[in-house]
Amino acid sequence: MRFMHIISKKMLREFWERYPDSQTALARWYRIMQTTEFGSWRDLQKTFPSADLVDDVIVLTLAVTNTA
């Protein structure tokens, strides 16, 4: 079961260049999503306990940073 199709690492990189505190969490998330094939929603929740399913969208809290 594939939950995420990553369109562009460039967008992630641009974000963490603007908000450097986010780089570790985003790079970790990217690496996990590129290398893991989750078999179920429960498998994804084991890796990302903060994951929520809202309608048909998965919402993840990767890190709390001050981006304001």
Secondary structure as the mmCIF struct_conf table of DSSP 4:
data_model
#
loop_
_struct_conf.conf_type_id
_struct_conf.id
_struct_conf.beg_label_comp_id
_struct_conf.beg_label_asym_id
_struct_conf.beg_label_seq_id
_struct_conf.end_label_comp_id
_struct_conf.end_label_asym_id
_struct_conf.end_label_seq_id
HELX_RH_AL_P HELX_RH_AL_P1 LYS A 9 ARG A 18
BEND BEND1 TYR A 19 TYR A 19
HELX_RH_3T_P HELX_RH_3T_P1 PRO A 20 SER A 22
HELX_RH_AL_P HELX_RH_AL_P2 GLN A 23 THR A 35
BEND BEND2 GLY A 39 SER A 40
HELX_RH_AL_P HELX_RH_AL_P3 TRP A 41 THR A 47
TURN_TY1_P TURN_TY1_P1 PRO A 49 SER A 50
STRN STRN1 ASP A 52 VAL A 54
TURN_TY1_P TURN_TY1_P2 ASP A 55 ASP A 56
STRN STRN2 VAL A 57 VAL A 59
#
